[in-house]
Amino acid sequence: MAWIALFVAGILEVIWAFYMKQSHGFTRLGPSLITLVAMVASFALLAFSMRSLPLGTAYTIWTGIGAVGAFLVGLVILGEPAHLMRLIAAGLIVSGLILMKIAS
């Protein structure tokens, strides 16, 4: 159950990062509210998962899902550039996440 909560927390991190961008510095109410609700839910699920997962594992997986997910949202939805070095960097993050999961 902790791993599922951690995965959902990571997805919520991607959601709040996207809507934070859409809030234009918290000047737009709708995206700002979505950002805050997703943040609170993400932190709550991360805290729940840390009850049974090691801190280093949980936090690394959570930030990794958020980082790679936000990167993919930037590429697919926001039209950000997909330079080779950025793709390699994202691949290295995913590799680290896999190794962290295996090590746990």
Contact map, one row per residue, 1 for C-alpha under 8 A:
11111000000000000000000000000000000000000000000010000000000000000000000000000000000000000000000000000000
11111100000000000000000000000000000000000000000111111000000000000000000000000000000000000000000000000000
11111110000000000000000000000000000000000000000010000000000000000000000000000000000000000000000000000000
11111111000000000000000000000000000000000000000000000000000000000000000000000000000000000000000000000000
11111111100000000000000000000000000000000000110110000000000000000000000000000000000000000000000000000000
01111111110000000000000000000000000000000000110010000000010011000000000000000000000000000000000000000000
00111111111000000000000000000000000000000000000000000000000001001000000000000000000000000000000000000000
00011111111100000000000000000000000000000100100000000000000000000000000000000000000000000000000000000000
00001111111110000000000000000000000000001111110000000000000001000000000000000000000000000000000000000000
00000111111111000000000000000000000000000100000000000000000011111100000000000000000000000000000000000000
00000011111111100000000000000000000000000000000000000000000000001100100000000000000000000000000000000000
00000001111111110000000000000000000001101100000000000000000000000000000000000000000000000000000000000000
00000000111111111000000000000000000001100100000000000000000001001100000000000000000000000000000000000000
00000000011111111100000000000000000000000000000000000000000000001110110010000000000000000000000000000000
00000000001111111110000000000000001001000000000000000000000000000000000000000000000000000000000000000000
00000000000111111111000000000000011101100000000000000000000000000000000000000000000000000000000000000000
00000000000011111111100000000000001000000000000000000000000000000000010000000000000000000000000000000000
00000000000001111111110000000000000000000000000000000000000000000000010010000000000000000000000000000000
00000000000000111111111000000011011000000000000000000000000000000000000000000000000000000000000000000000
00000000000000011111111111000011001000000000000000000000000000000000000000000000000000000000000000000000
00000000000000001111111110000000000000000000000000000000000000000000000000000000000000000000000000000000
00000000000000000111111100010010000000000000000000000000000000000000000000000000000000000000000000000000
00000000000000000011111111111111000000000000000000000000000000000000000000000000000000000000000000000000
00000000000000000001111111110000000000000000000000000000000000000000000000000000000000000000000000000000
00000000000000000001101111110000000000000000000000000000000000000000000000000000000000000000000000000000
00000000000000000001001111111011000000000000000000000000000000000000000000000000000000000000000000000000
00000000000000000000001111111001000000000000000000000000000000000000000000000000000000000000000000000000
00000000000000000000011111111111000000000000000000000000000000000000000000000000000000000000000000000000
00000000000000000000001001111111100000000000000000000000000000000000000000000000000000000000000000000000
00000000000000000000001000011111110000000000000000000000000000000000000000000000000000000000000000000000
00000000000000000011011001011111111000000000000000000000000000000000000000000000000000000000000000000000
00000000000000000011001001111111111100000000000000000000000000000000000000000000000000000000000000000000
00000000000000000000000000001111111110000000000000000000000000000000000000000000000000000000000000000000
00000000000000010010000000000111111111000000000000000000000000000000000000000000000000000000000000000000
00000000000000111011000000000011111111100000000000000000000000000000000000000000000000000000000000000000
00000000000000010000000000000001111111110000000000000000000000000000000000000000000000000000000000000000
00000000000000000000000000000000111111111000000000000000000000000000000000000000000000000000000000000000
00000000000110110000000000000000011111111100000000000000000000000000000000000000000000000000000000000000
00000000000110010000000000000000001111111110000000000000000000000000000000000000000000000000000000000000
00000000000000000000000000000000000111111111000000000000000000000000000000000000000000000000000000000000
00000000100100000000000000000000000011111111100000000000000000000000000000000000000000000000000000000000
00000001110110000000000000000000000001111111110000000000000000000000000000000000000000000000000000000000
00000000100000000000000000000000000000111111111000000000000000000000000000000000000000000000000000000000
00000000100000000000000000000000000000011111111100000000000000000000000000000000000000000000000000000000
00001101100000000000000000000000000000001111111110000000000000000000000000000000000000000000000000000000
00001100100000000000000000000000000000000111111111000000011001000000000000000000000000000000000000000000
00000000000000000000000000000000000000000011111111100000000000000000000000000000000000000000000000000000
01001000000000000000000000000000000000000001111111110000000000000000000000000000000000000000000000000000
11101100000000000000000000000000000000000000111111111000010000000000000000000000000000000000000000000000
01000000000000000000000000000000000000000000011111111110010000000000000000000000000000000000000000000000
01000000000000000000000000000000000000000000001111111000000000000000000000000000000000000000000000000000
01000000000000000000000000000000000000000000000111111100000000000000000000000000000000000000000000000000
01000000000000000000000000000000000000000000000011111110110000000000000000000000000000000000000000000000
00000000000000000000000000000000000000000000000001011111110000000000000000000000000000000000000000000000
00000000000000000000000000000000000000000000000001001111111000000000000000000000000000000000000000000000
00000000000000000000000000000000000000000000000000000111111100000000000000000000000000000000000000000000
00000000000000000000000000000000000000000000000000001111111110000000000000000000000000000000000000011001
00000100000000000000000000000000000000000000010011001111111111000000000000000000000000000000000000000000
00000000000000000000000000000000000000000000010000000011111111100000000000000000000000000000000000000000
00000000000000000000000000000000000000000000000000000001111111110000000000000000000000000000000010010000
00000100010000000000000000000000000000000000000000000000111111111000000000000000000000000000000010011000
00000110110010000000000000000000000000000000010000000000011111111100000000000000000000000000000000000000
00000000010000000000000000000000000000000000000000000000001111111110000000000000000000000000000000000000
00000000010000000000000000000000000000000000000000000000000111111111000000000000000000000000110010000000
00000010011011000000000000000000000000000000000000000000000011111111100000000000000000000000000000000000
00000000011011000000000000000000000000000000000000000000000001111111110000000000000000000000000000000000
00000000000001000000000000000000000000000000000000000000000000111111111000000000000000000000000000000000
00000000000000000000000000000000000000000000000000000000000000011111111100000000000000000100110000000000
00000000001001000000000000000000000000000000000000000000000000001111111110000000000000000000000000000000
00000000000001001100000000000000000000000000000000000000000000000111111111000000000000000000000000000000
00000000000000000000000000000000000000000000000000000000000000000011111111100000000000000100000000000000
00000000000000000000000000000000000000000000000000000000000000000001111111110000000000000000000000000000
00000000000001000100000000000000000000000000000000000000000000000000111111111100000000000000000000000000
00000000000000000000000000000000000000000000000000000000000000000000011111111111000000000000000000000000
00000000000000000000000000000000000000000000000000000000000000000000001111111111110000000000000000000000
00000000000000000000000000000000000000000000000000000000000000000000000111111111000000000000000000000000
00000000000000000000000000000000000000000000000000000000000000000000000011111110000000000000000000000000
00000000000000000000000000000000000000000000000000000000000000000000000011111111000000000000000000000000
00000000000000000000000000000000000000000000000000000000000000000000000001111111100000000000000000000000
00000000000000000000000000000000000000000000000000000000000000000000000001110111110000000000000000000000
00000000000000000000000000000000000000000000000000000000000000000000000000100011111000000000000000000000
00000000000000000000000000000000000000000000000000000000000000000000000000100001111101100000000000000000
00000000000000000000000000000000000000000000000000000000000000000000000000000000111111100000000000000000
00000000000000000000000000000000000000000000000000000000000000000000000000000000011111110000000000000000
00000000000000000000000000000000000000000000000000000000000000000000000000000000001111111000000000000000
00000000000000000000000000000000000000000000000000000000000000000000000000000000011111111100000000000000
00000000000000000000000000000000000000000000000000000000000000000000000000000000011111111110000000000000
00000000000000000000000000000000000000000000000000000000000000000000000000000000000111111111000000000000
00000000000000000000000000000000000000000000000000000000000000000000000000000000000011111111100000000000
00000000000000000000000000000000000000000000000000000000000000000001001000000000000001111111110000000000
00000000000000000000000000000000000000000000000000000000000000000000000000000000000000111111111000000000
00000000000000000000000000000000000000000000000000000000000000000000000000000000000000011111111100000000
00000000000000000000000000000000000000000000000000000000000000010001000000000000000000001111111110000000
00000000000000000000000000000000000000000000000000000000000000010001000000000000000000000111111111000000
00000000000000000000000000000000000000000000000000000000000000000000000000000000000000000011111111100000
00000000000000000000000000000000000000000000000000000000000000000000000000000000000000000001111111110000
00000000000000000000000000000000000000000000000000000000000110010000000000000000000000000000111111111000
00000000000000000000000000000000000000000000000000000000000000000000000000000000000000000000011111111100
00000000000000000000000000000000000000000000000000000000000000000000000000000000000000000000001111111110
00000000000000000000000000000000000000000000000000000000100110000000000000000000000000000000000111111111
00000000000000000000000000000000000000000000000000000000100010000000000000000000000000000000000011111111
00000000000000000000000000000000000000000000000000000000000000000000000000000000000000000000000001111111
00000000000000000000000000000000000000000000000000000000000000000000000000000000000000000000000000111111
00000000000000000000000000000000000000000000000000000000100000000000000000000000000000000000000000011111
